[in-house]
Amino acid sequence: MKTAICKVKGISPLSFSKFISIKKEEKEGENAFELRTCRERMHYDSNGNVFIPGAMFKNSISAAAKYLSMQIPGKGKSTYTKNIEAGIMCIENLNLNIHKDDVEMETLFVPSQGQRGGSKRVPKHFPKIKEWEGYVTFVIIDSIITKEVFKRHLEEAGSLIGIGRFRPRNNGYYGRFIVENIEWS
């Protein structure tokens, strides 16, 4: 088992679109509801400090493994995809050291049902964090995943897959990152 503490730095803005489960108040209009609840699209702790869930990085590296389909040397056509999906955990969230009330919001005219190509559009507000960086800790359980293989997949996850709303994997350009350093233990 290896632990990789990875310093990542955003090279494009980051945005979230977490599901909002708050109910509309009586006689509250759509726009008033949107303005009141839009900050709930972010992930934040009990003190209001914004974080990136570790699961976003885990899902990004898993998607990169599917995308790359790198073959395991000496294993025929077998790829690292299953090994990375099952053999890597991201055990902590990345705290951004920014309060949810200090995050800039961007207003977009988007399909009301959240489905691409919808005919009715409404204004929605999404958080936009222009600069972000921090440390992400991964535990690599599968011994087939070497340091070099892990690094390649994480780097490709940052450039090709991304994290959050409007990431490259979903035809966007937000949520891209570079890997500045990896400390192994």
Secondary structure in CASP SS format (residue, H / E / C, confidence):
PFRMAT SS
TARGET T0000
AUTHOR 0000-0000-0000
METHOD secondary structure of the structure
MODEL  1
M C 1.00
K E 1.00
T E 1.00
A E 1.00
I E 1.00
C E 1.00
K E 1.00
V E 1.00
K E 1.00
G E 1.00
I C 1.00
S C 1.00
P C 1.00
L E 1.00
S C 1.00
F C 1.00
S C 1.00
K C 1.00
F C 1.00
I C 1.00
S C 1.00
I C 1.00
K C 1.00
K C 1.00
E C 1.00
E C 1.00
K C 1.00
E C 1.00
G C 1.00
E H 1.00
N H 1.00
A H 1.00
F H 1.00
E H 1.00
L H 1.00
R H 1.00
T H 1.00
C H 1.00
R H 1.00
E H 1.00
R H 1.00
M C 1.00
H C 1.00
Y E 1.00
D C 1.00
S C 1.00
N C 1.00
G C 1.00
N E 1.00
V E 1.00
F E 1.00
I E 1.00
P C 1.00
G H 1.00
A H 1.00
M H 1.00
F H 1.00
K H 1.00
N H 1.00
S H 1.00
I H 1.00
S H 1.00
A H 1.00
A H 1.00
A H 1.00
K H 1.00
Y H 1.00
L H 1.00
S C 1.00
M C 1.00
Q E 1.00
I C 1.00
P C 1.00
G C 1.00
K C 1.00
G C 1.00
K C 1.00
S C 1.00
T E 1.00
Y C 1.00
T H 1.00
K H 1.00
N H 1.00
I H 1.00
E H 1.00
A H 1.00
G H 1.00
I E 1.00
M E 1.00
C E 1.00
I C 1.00
E C 1.00
N C 1.00
L E 1.00
N E 1.00
L E 1.00
N E 1.00
I E 1.00
H E 1.00
K H 1.00
D H 1.00
D H 1.00
V C 1.00
E E 1.00
M E 1.00
E E 1.00
T E 1.00
L E 1.00
F E 1.00
V E 1.00
P E 1.00
S C 1.00
Q C 1.00
G C 1.00
Q C 1.00
R C 1.00
G C 1.00
G C 1.00
S C 1.00
K C 1.00
R E 1.00
V E 1.00
P E 1.00
K E 1.00
H E 1.00
F E 1.00
P E 1.00
K E 1.00
I E 1.00
K C 1.00
E C 1.00
W C 1.00
E E 1.00
G E 1.00
Y E 1.00
V E 1.00
T E 1.00
F E 1.00
V E 1.00
I E 1.00
I C 1.00
D C 1.00
S C 1.00
I C 1.00
I C 1.00
T C 1.00
K H 1.00
E H 1.00
V H 1.00
F H 1.00
K H 1.00
R H 1.00
H H 1.00
L H 1.00
E H 1.00
E H 1.00
A H 1.00
G H 1.00
S H 1.00
L H 1.00
I H 1.00
G C 1.00
I C 1.00
G C 1.00
R C 1.00
F C 1.00
R C 1.00
P H 1.00
R H 1.00
N H 1.00
N C 1.00
G C 1.00
Y C 1.00
Y C 1.00
G C 1.00
R C 1.00
F E 1.00
I E 1.00
V E 1.00
E E 1.00
N E 1.00
I E 1.00
E E 1.00
W E 1.00
S C 1.00
END
